[in-house]
Amino acid sequence: MAISESARYEMHKELRNRLGEPVADTLMEHLPPSGWSAVALKSDIDHLRGEMNTRFAAVDKRIDSLVHGMWAAVGIFSGAFIALFSLIAAKV
């Protein structure tokens, strides 16, 4: 349940009356600004880490495939260049 700003203010005011300003301020600083429902749990972070690892693994696989294809193209062009150079050299 989200707490309204007016309810936070009232709580802070009451804490100041009962506990004193320094203690009340310290206590309020330890509360999240938008409520505990907005705070990530360790399990949320672990779940996100797993999803990101899966996605990065897929990206790594695609990059490896592109690099492999690039080296294949370099091999083809190198072979064509050598063949062309050989033909030119033979005619000279």
Steps between C-alpha positions, in 0.01 A plus 500: 500500500642837397514770763405856406733793550258655749498176704883494493508859616257430785701198608821703492340776704378251762840330515663839560259568786561161662865421418653839433607654170838325447364151567185560294703636208738202513208257510328667203823499299508120529156463341477475122345811345223316315429207730641152541320369193747698284805336661660215304545174688806278465280247322395772249864577428590130470213448254610801294862376505385165359301668222791727410746208494269316260470805275875568503569136415274533195675823396841333545387213279385741227826696516701177475295404193560841338873486572520149356317620187731800475810280511347274235445806277858613563620155391292514181619850411860407579478200272346709222770767542778240485347342189464840331854599598631169362323559168638853474850385594490218243418743218787737586 
